[in-house]
Amino acid sequence: MCAVLVTLLALASVPGAPAAWLGRLDPEQLLGSWYVVAMASGEKNFALEKAMKNVEGVVVTLTPENTLKVLSSRHRLERCDLDVVELLRQDSAWVFENPSQGVLEYRVLGTNFRDYAVVFTQLERKDEAFSTVELYSRTHWASPEAARLFARWSRGLGFLPQQQARLQADLSCAHRAFQGFLPGRDRRKLGASVVQVHRVGQLKVILAFNGLQGCQSHTLILRRDGKKPVFRNTLRGVEGFRVLSTDYSYGVVDMRLGRAGRTSKTLLLFSRHTVSSFLSMRKFIDICEIRELTRGATVLPKDASCAHTILP
């Protein structure tokens, strides 16, 4: 097995075009970023843990195959977990499922098609099956109208008062879903990547970035497209990972991430060293200009503390 250890020196990104329609489901109605501000759940231990649960985040997008992709950040006591599922539409345009990923039903119960939505989910995880009702909001607080609708549905579906909660207004976990994999420009340090051949036609890519919650690493298994020189993992939100230019001492990588109803275009400059050569930086800037990403280009500070969490 071979591995490529590189330092991320620069990046550039810009959002792409909105997703397409899916039957009667208007992207402006459900797709995009949502705060989960209230929840009713039959999950074991929810009643004991609800007082410590913070506002969560959900990003709903459409894939090219017209499946609904739901990226969520879930607050679990002292940690925040990122989860991605792809859901298939049932007969109704508002009902989705993917039993192979533990989602037996994902249904929109009510919405004003603008500010909020009440969503019912039936889940099956390991040895536990349970249902949830969640209040999605475009802001981190719920309007009185939305709160009343959430309470009415929760009671009507049999959730007890101890199984219902208004989530704490700590937004750090929610923002992990909105942030995706890359950090905000004002918090960046040198990143790093380890690229390995996982299996035939697959890459294992470890990325380390400094983000809202400090240095974070992400491990991705990417599969090669059968027709194009690009690797993907749509379940993890990676629409494309492609090397555009390299002399094997550096590489300019095009990485496309699905988030908030859009696909973001990101260029990454990989280098074997913490200081890039003039030629590699020139190539990076040239490609930025061709792809009209120059205004979003950033040369990362030389603080390598985050990079060395995965590099030797």
Secondary structure, 3 states (H helix, E strand, C coil): CCEEEEEEEEEEEEEEEECCCECCECHHHHCEEEEEEEEEECCCCHHHHHHHCECEEEEEEECCCCCEEEEEEEEECCEEEEEEEEEEECCCCCEEEEHHHCEEEEEEEEECCCCEEEEEEEEEECCEEEEEEEEEECCCCCCHHHHHHHHHHHHHCCCCHHHEEECECCCHHHHHHHHCCCCCHHHCCCEEEEEEEEECCEEEEEEEEEECCEEEEEEEEEEECCCCCCEEEHHHCEEEEEEEEECCCEEEEEEEEEECCEEEEEEEEEECCCCCCHHHHHHHHHHHHHCCCHHHCEECCCCCCCHHHCCC
